[in-house]
Amino acid sequence: MFRRTGFRTASVIRSVTAWAFAWLVACGCVGTATAKERGIEIQDLHYGEVLFHFYQHDEFTALTHLLAARQAGRVTHHANDAELLLGGLYLSYGQTEKATRIFTRLLDETSDPDVRDRAWFFIGKARYQRGLYTRADEAFSRVAGHLPASLRAELHMLQAQSLMAQSRFDEAVVLLENEDSDRAWLAYARFNLGVALVRLDRQAEGMRQLDRVGRLKTDDPELRALRDKANLALGFAHLQAREGEQARAVLERVSLNGPNANKALLGVGWPMYCRKIIAAH
């Protein structure tokens, strides 16, 4: 029986569910919008059924139906995409060895640069999930530039996370500073990097990363929550630096309807409370 694991190696990963990861797999290789952009139509009925369950976030049914269709030879027109999807589903359930075998086999069997880049990406991801950071870096370096935008953002996030796990913070800073995208994956990486740098007494660099996340313009509930966390962390970093006015301006960005509202209000009132205590003595 499969057991979902998602990502377990960093706090950013805890915020991303397994189905969200699988959705990115599809965006990269079998998504409907991507298929239209590439002029590809679903030619195998059984593969279309798999995608139906997949987009309903019923990944287990999608996985079992894909395995059955694959065994019966009913996904011949989408063989590479089906293999990538199967490997991605295995990976989202923590079956890294099965996933890696699929991606390695694809590397041996195809010269298609798009397929090879996605295979190297997922091999690197599997190694990253297992804590094999240097080997993950090696796989990520083999990606030649044929990934779709969604997977490129995740690639850079994973590279930054891997560098941080190896305490190579300067390289992580350079990687993220050179990335202009504000996609969700990179926002999580910037948040983690910002917190790590502040804890390492590199406040200016860390606060710059947190401020970038804290200024995100988004309607996505998950990213709004991350934005609030970034502003909360940034606000308290200002408080620790005895920068009360800057802290207040940042903490006032935190949503009053979110789970961090009470902490933010406490932070806003703290400088005033301290001034009253000092004045009383």
C-alpha positions as a Markdown table, in Angstrom:
| # | Residue | x | y | z |
|---|---|---|---|---|
| 1 | Met | 0.0 | 0.0 | 0.0 |
| 2 | Phe | 1.3 | 3.4 | -0.8 |
| 3 | Arg | 1.8 | 6.0 | 1.9 |
| 4 | Arg | 1.9 | 9.6 | 1.1 |
| 5 | Thr | 5.1 | 11.4 | 2.3 |
| 6 | Gly | 5.2 | 14.6 | 0.3 |
| 7 | Phe | 8.5 | 16.5 | 1.0 |
| 8 | Arg | 10.0 | 16.1 | 4.5 |
| 9 | Thr | 13.4 | 17.8 | 4.3 |
| 10 | Ala | 12.6 | 21.5 | 4.8 |
| 11 | Ser | 9.9 | 23.7 | 6.2 |
| 12 | Val | 9.0 | 24.9 | 2.7 |
| 13 | Ile | 8.1 | 21.4 | 1.7 |
| 14 | Arg | 5.7 | 21.0 | 4.6 |
| 15 | Ser | 3.6 | 23.7 | 3.1 |
| 16 | Val | 3.2 | 21.9 | -0.2 |
| 17 | Thr | 0.8 | 18.9 | -0.4 |
| 18 | Ala | 1.6 | 15.8 | -2.5 |
| 19 | Trp | -1.2 | 16.6 | -4.9 |
| 20 | Ala | 0.2 | 20.0 | -5.6 |
| 21 | Phe | 3.5 | 18.4 | -6.5 |
| 22 | Ala | 1.8 | 16.0 | -8.8 |
| 23 | Trp | 0.0 | 19.0 | -10.4 |
| 24 | Leu | 3.3 | 20.5 | -11.3 |
| 25 | Val | 4.4 | 17.2 | -12.8 |
| 26 | Ala | 1.4 | 17.5 | -15.1 |
| 27 | Cys | 1.9 | 21.1 | -15.9 |
| 28 | Gly | 5.4 | 20.1 | -17.1 |
| 29 | Cys | 4.5 | 17.1 | -19.2 |
| 30 | Val | 0.8 | 16.3 | -19.6 |
| 31 | Gly | -1.2 | 19.3 | -18.6 |
| 32 | Thr | -4.2 | 20.3 | -20.8 |
| 33 | Ala | -3.1 | 23.9 | -21.2 |
| 34 | Thr | 0.5 | 22.8 | -22.0 |
| 35 | Ala | -0.8 | 20.2 | -24.5 |
| 36 | Lys | -2.8 | 22.9 | -26.3 |
| 37 | Glu | 0.3 | 25.2 | -26.4 |
| 38 | Arg | 2.3 | 22.4 | -27.9 |
| 39 | Gly | -0.4 | 21.4 | -30.3 |
| 40 | Ile | -0.8 | 17.9 | -28.8 |
| 41 | Glu | -4.1 | 16.2 | -28.4 |
| 42 | Ile | -5.0 | 13.2 | -26.2 |
| 43 | Gln | -5.0 | 10.2 | -28.5 |
| 44 | Asp | -5.5 | 7.3 | -26.1 |
| 45 | Leu | -8.8 | 7.1 | -24.3 |
| 46 | His | -7.4 | 5.3 | -21.3 |
| 47 | Tyr | -4.8 | 8.0 | -20.9 |
| 48 | Gly | -7.5 | 10.6 | -21.0 |
| 49 | Glu | -9.3 | 8.8 | -18.2 |
| 50 | Val | -6.1 | 8.8 | -16.1 |
| 51 | Leu | -5.8 | 12.5 | -16.6 |
| 52 | Phe | -9.4 | 13.0 | -15.6 |
| 53 | His | -8.8 | 11.3 | -12.2 |
| 54 | Phe | -5.5 | 13.2 | -11.9 |
| 55 | Tyr | -7.1 | 16.6 | -12.3 |
| 56 | Gln | -9.7 | 15.6 | -9.8 |
| 57 | His | -6.8 | 15.2 | -7.3 |
| 58 | Asp | -7.6 | 11.5 | -7.1 |
| 59 | Glu | -4.0 | 10.5 | -7.5 |
| 60 | Phe | -4.3 | 7.0 | -6.3 |
| 61 | Thr | -7.0 | 6.1 | -8.8 |
| 62 | Ala | -4.9 | 7.9 | -11.5 |
| 63 | Leu | -1.9 | 5.8 | -10.5 |
| 64 | Thr | -3.7 | 2.4 | -10.5 |
| 65 | His | -5.5 | 3.1 | -13.8 |
| 66 | Leu | -2.3 | 4.3 | -15.4 |
| 67 | Leu | -0.5 | 1.1 | -14.3 |
| 68 | Ala | -3.3 | -1.0 | -15.7 |
| 69 | Ala | -3.4 | 0.9 | -19.0 |
| 70 | Arg | 0.3 | 0.8 | -19.3 |
| 71 | Gln | 0.4 | -3.0 | -18.8 |
| 72 | Ala | -2.3 | -3.5 | -21.4 |
| 73 | Gly | -0.4 | -1.3 | -23.9 |
| 74 | Arg | -3.1 | 1.3 | -24.1 |
| 75 | Val | -1.0 | 4.5 | -23.7 |
| 76 | Thr | 1.2 | 4.0 | -26.7 |
| 77 | His | 0.6 | 7.5 | -28.2 |
| 78 | His | 1.7 | 9.1 | -24.9 |
| 79 | Ala | 4.4 | 6.7 | -23.8 |
| 80 | Asn | 7.0 | 9.2 | -22.5 |
| 81 | Asp | 4.4 | 11.5 | -20.9 |
| 82 | Ala | 2.8 | 8.5 | -19.3 |
| 83 | Glu | 6.1 | 7.4 | -17.9 |
| 84 | Leu | 6.9 | 10.8 | -16.6 |
| 85 | Leu | 3.5 | 11.1 | -14.9 |
| 86 | Leu | 3.9 | 7.6 | -13.4 |
| 87 | Gly | 7.4 | 8.5 | -12.0 |
| 88 | Gly | 6.0 | 11.7 | -10.7 |
| 89 | Leu | 3.1 | 10.0 | -8.9 |
| 90 | Tyr | 5.5 | 7.4 | -7.4 |
| 91 | Leu | 7.7 | 10.3 | -6.2 |
| 92 | Ser | 4.8 | 12.1 | -4.6 |
| 93 | Tyr | 4.0 | 9.0 | -2.6 |
| 94 | Gly | 7.6 | 8.7 | -1.5 |
| 95 | Gln | 8.5 | 5.8 | -3.8 |
| 96 | Thr | 11.8 | 7.3 | -4.8 |
| 97 | Glu | 13.5 | 4.1 | -5.9 |
| 98 | Lys | 10.6 | 3.2 | -8.3 |
| 99 | Ala | 10.5 | 6.7 | -9.6 |
| 100 | Thr | 14.2 | 6.9 | -10.2 |
| 101 | Arg | 14.2 | 3.6 | -12.1 |
| 102 | Ile | 11.6 | 5.0 | -14.5 |
| 103 | Phe | 13.4 | 8.3 | -15.0 |
| 104 | Thr | 16.7 | 6.5 | -15.6 |
| 105 | Arg | 15.1 | 4.2 | -18.1 |
| 106 | Leu | 13.8 | 7.2 | -20.0 |
| 107 | Leu | 17.3 | 8.7 | -20.1 |
| 108 | Asp | 18.5 | 5.5 | -21.7 |
| 109 | Glu | 15.7 | 5.2 | -24.2 |
| 110 | Thr | 15.1 | 8.7 | -25.5 |
| 111 | Ser | 17.1 | 11.6 | -27.0 |
| 112 | Asp | 14.2 | 14.0 | -26.7 |
| 113 | Pro | 15.7 | 17.0 | -24.9 |
| 114 | Asp | 12.4 | 17.9 | -23.2 |
| 115 | Val | 12.0 | 14.4 | -21.8 |
| 116 | Arg | 15.6 | 14.2 | -20.8 |
| 117 | Asp | 15.5 | 17.5 | -18.9 |
| 118 | Arg | 12.4 | 16.4 | -17.0 |
| 119 | Ala | 13.9 | 13.1 | -16.2 |
| 120 | Trp | 17.1 | 14.7 | -14.8 |
| 121 | Phe | 15.0 | 17.1 | -12.9 |
| 122 | Phe | 13.0 | 14.3 | -11.2 |
| 123 | Ile | 16.1 | 12.2 | -10.6 |
| 124 | Gly | 17.5 | 15.2 | -8.8 |
| 125 | Lys | 14.3 | 15.7 | -6.9 |
| 126 | Ala | 14.3 | 12.0 | -5.7 |
| 127 | Arg | 17.9 | 12.4 | -4.5 |
| 128 | Tyr | 17.0 | 15.6 | -2.7 |
| 129 | Gln | 14.2 | 13.9 | -0.9 |
| 130 | Arg | 16.6 | 11.3 | 0.3 |
| 131 | Gly | 19.0 | 13.9 | 1.6 |
| 132 | Leu | 21.6 | 13.2 | -1.1 |
| 133 | Tyr | 22.3 | 16.8 | -1.8 |
| 134 | Thr | 25.5 | 16.7 | -3.7 |
| 135 | Arg | 24.2 | 14.0 | -6.0 |
| 136 | Ala | 21.0 | 16.0 | -6.4 |
| 137 | Asp | 23.1 | 19.0 | -7.4 |
| 138 | Glu | 24.8 | 16.9 | -10.0 |
| 139 | Ala | 21.5 | 15.8 | -11.5 |
| 140 | Phe | 20.1 | 19.3 | -11.5 |
| 141 | Ser | 23.2 | 20.5 | -13.4 |
| 142 | Arg | 22.3 | 18.2 | -16.2 |
| 143 | Val | 19.1 | 20.0 | -16.9 |
| 144 | Ala | 19.9 | 21.9 | -20.2 |
| 145 | Gly | 17.1 | 24.4 | -20.2 |
| 146 | His | 14.0 | 22.6 | -21.7 |
| 147 | Leu | 11.8 | 22.7 | -18.6 |
| 148 | Pro | 8.4 | 24.5 | -18.6 |
| 149 | Ala | 8.3 | 27.6 | -16.4 |
| 150 | Ser | 6.5 | 25.9 | -13.5 |
| 151 | Leu | 9.2 | 23.2 | -13.2 |
| 152 | Arg | 12.0 | 25.8 | -13.7 |
| 153 | Ala | 10.8 | 27.6 | -10.7 |
| 154 | Glu | 10.7 | 24.4 | -8.7 |
| 155 | Leu | 14.2 | 23.5 | -9.9 |
| 156 | His | 15.6 | 26.7 | -8.7 |
| 157 | Met | 13.8 | 26.3 | -5.3 |
| 158 | Leu | 15.2 | 22.8 | -4.9 |
| 159 | Gln | 18.7 | 24.0 | -5.9 |
| 160 | Ala | 18.5 | 26.7 | -3.3 |
| 161 | Gln | 17.2 | 24.4 | -0.6 |
| 162 | Ser | 20.0 | 21.9 | -1.4 |
| 163 | Leu | 22.6 | 24.6 | -1.1 |
| 164 | Met | 21.1 | 25.7 | 2.2 |
| 165 | Ala | 21.1 | 22.1 | 3.5 |
| 166 | Gln | 24.9 | 22.1 | 2.8 |
| 167 | Ser | 25.3 | 25.5 | 4.6 |
| 168 | Arg | 26.2 | 27.1 | 1.2 |
| 169 | Phe | 24.2 | 30.2 | 1.9 |
| 170 | Asp | 26.2 | 32.6 | -0.3 |
| 171 | Glu | 25.5 | 30.4 | -3.3 |
| 172 | Ala | 21.8 | 30.2 | -2.4 |
| 173 | Val | 21.7 | 34.0 | -2.2 |
| 174 | Val | 23.3 | 34.4 | -5.6 |
| 175 | Leu | 20.9 | 31.8 | -7.1 |
| 176 | Leu | 17.8 | 33.5 | -5.8 |
| 177 | Glu | 19.0 | 37.1 | -6.4 |
| 178 | Asn | 19.5 | 36.2 | -10.1 |
| 179 | Glu | 15.9 | 34.8 | -10.3 |
| 180 | Asp | 13.3 | 37.4 | -11.2 |
| 181 | Ser | 10.3 | 35.1 | -10.9 |
| 182 | Asp | 7.9 | 35.3 | -7.9 |
| 183 | Arg | 6.4 | 31.9 | -8.4 |
| 184 | Ala | 5.3 | 30.1 | -5.3 |
| 185 | Trp | 8.2 | 27.7 | -5.2 |
| 186 | Leu | 10.8 | 30.5 | -5.2 |
| 187 | Ala | 8.8 | 32.4 | -2.6 |
| 188 | Tyr | 9.1 | 29.5 | -0.2 |
| 189 | Ala | 12.9 | 29.2 | -0.9 |
| 190 | Arg | 13.3 | 33.0 | -0.3 |
| 191 | Phe | 11.4 | 32.7 | 3.0 |
| 192 | Asn | 13.5 | 29.8 | 4.2 |
| 193 | Leu | 16.7 | 31.6 | 3.1 |
| 194 | Gly | 15.7 | 34.8 | 4.8 |
| 195 | Val | 15.0 | 33.1 | 8.1 |
| 196 | Ala | 18.2 | 31.1 | 7.9 |
| 197 | Leu | 20.3 | 34.2 | 7.3 |
| 198 | Val | 18.7 | 36.2 | 10.1 |
| 199 | Arg | 19.5 | 33.3 | 12.5 |
| 200 | Leu | 23.1 | 33.4 | 11.2 |
| 201 | Asp | 23.2 | 37.1 | 12.2 |
| 202 | Arg | 23.3 | 38.1 | 8.6 |
| 203 | Gln | 20.3 | 40.4 | 9.2 |
| 204 | Ala | 20.6 | 42.7 | 6.2 |
| 205 | Glu | 20.7 | 39.9 | 3.6 |
| 206 | Gly | 18.0 | 37.9 | 5.4 |
| 207 | Met | 15.7 | 40.9 | 5.8 |
| 208 | Arg | 16.0 | 41.6 | 2.1 |
| 209 | Gln | 14.8 | 38.1 | 1.3 |
| 210 | Leu | 11.9 | 38.3 | 3.8 |
| 211 | Asp | 10.9 | 41.7 | 2.5 |
| 212 | Arg | 10.6 | 40.5 | -1.0 |
| 213 | Val | 8.3 | 37.7 | 0.1 |
| 214 | Gly | 6.4 | 40.1 | 2.4 |
| 215 | Arg | 5.6 | 42.3 | -0.6 |
| 216 | Leu | 4.1 | 39.6 | -2.8 |
| 217 | Lys | 0.9 | 40.5 | -4.6 |
| 218 | Thr | -1.2 | 37.4 | -4.8 |
| 219 | Asp | -4.7 | 36.1 | -4.4 |
| 220 | Asp | -3.6 | 32.6 | -3.5 |
| 221 | Pro | -4.5 | 31.7 | 0.1 |
| 222 | Glu | -1.3 | 29.7 | 0.6 |
| 223 | Leu | 0.9 | 32.5 | -0.6 |
| 224 | Arg | -1.0 | 35.1 | 1.4 |
| 225 | Ala | -0.3 | 33.0 | 4.5 |
| 226 | Leu | 3.4 | 32.8 | 3.5 |
| 227 | Arg | 3.5 | 36.5 | 3.0 |
| 228 | Asp | 2.1 | 37.0 | 6.5 |
| 229 | Lys | 4.8 | 34.7 | 8.0 |
| 230 | Ala | 7.5 | 36.7 | 6.1 |
| 231 | Asn | 6.2 | 40.0 | 7.4 |
| 232 | Leu | 5.9 | 38.6 | 10.9 |
| 233 | Ala | 9.5 | 37.3 | 10.8 |
| 234 | Leu | 10.8 | 40.5 | 9.2 |
| 235 | Gly | 8.9 | 42.6 | 11.8 |
| 236 | Phe | 10.4 | 40.8 | 14.7 |
| 237 | Ala | 13.8 | 41.0 | 13.1 |
| 238 | His | 13.4 | 44.8 | 13.1 |
| 239 | Leu | 12.3 | 44.7 | 16.8 |
| 240 | Gln | 15.4 | 42.7 | 17.7 |
| 241 | Ala | 17.4 | 45.4 | 16.0 |
| 242 | Arg | 15.6 | 48.0 | 18.0 |
| 243 | Glu | 14.0 | 49.5 | 14.9 |
| 244 | Gly | 10.5 | 50.0 | 16.2 |
| 245 | Glu | 9.1 | 52.2 | 13.4 |
| 246 | Gln | 10.3 | 49.9 | 10.7 |
| 247 | Ala | 8.9 | 46.9 | 12.6 |
| 248 | Arg | 5.5 | 48.6 | 12.9 |
| 249 | Ala | 5.3 | 49.4 | 9.2 |
| 250 | Val | 6.1 | 45.8 | 8.3 |
| 251 | Leu | 3.8 | 44.2 | 10.9 |
| 252 | Glu | 0.9 | 46.3 | 9.8 |
| 253 | Arg | 1.1 | 44.3 | 6.5 |
| 254 | Val | 0.0 | 41.2 | 8.2 |
| 255 | Ser | -3.6 | 40.3 | 7.6 |
| 256 | Leu | -6.0 | 40.8 | 10.6 |
| 257 | Asn | -7.9 | 37.7 | 9.5 |
| 258 | Gly | -5.0 | 35.3 | 9.4 |
| 259 | Pro | -3.5 | 33.0 | 12.1 |
| 260 | Asn | -0.6 | 35.4 | 12.6 |
| 261 | Ala | -2.7 | 38.5 | 13.4 |
| 262 | Asn | -2.3 | 38.2 | 17.2 |
| 263 | Lys | 1.5 | 37.9 | 17.1 |
| 264 | Ala | 1.6 | 40.8 | 14.7 |
| 265 | Leu | -0.5 | 43.0 | 16.9 |
| 266 | Leu | 1.7 | 42.1 | 19.9 |
| 267 | Gly | 4.7 | 43.1 | 17.9 |
| 268 | Val | 3.1 | 46.4 | 16.9 |
| 269 | Gly | 2.3 | 47.2 | 20.5 |
| 270 | Trp | 5.6 | 46.1 | 22.0 |
| 271 | Pro | 7.7 | 49.2 | 21.3 |
| 272 | Met | 5.0 | 51.4 | 22.8 |
| 273 | Tyr | 4.8 | 49.2 | 25.8 |
| 274 | Cys | 8.6 | 49.3 | 26.3 |
| 275 | Arg | 8.6 | 53.1 | 26.1 |
| 276 | Lys | 6.0 | 53.3 | 28.8 |
| 277 | Ile | 8.0 | 51.0 | 31.0 |
| 278 | Ile | 11.1 | 53.1 | 30.5 |
| 279 | Ala | 9.2 | 56.4 | 31.1 |
| 280 | Ala | 7.7 | 55.0 | 34.3 |
| 281 | His | 11.2 | 54.3 | 35.7 |
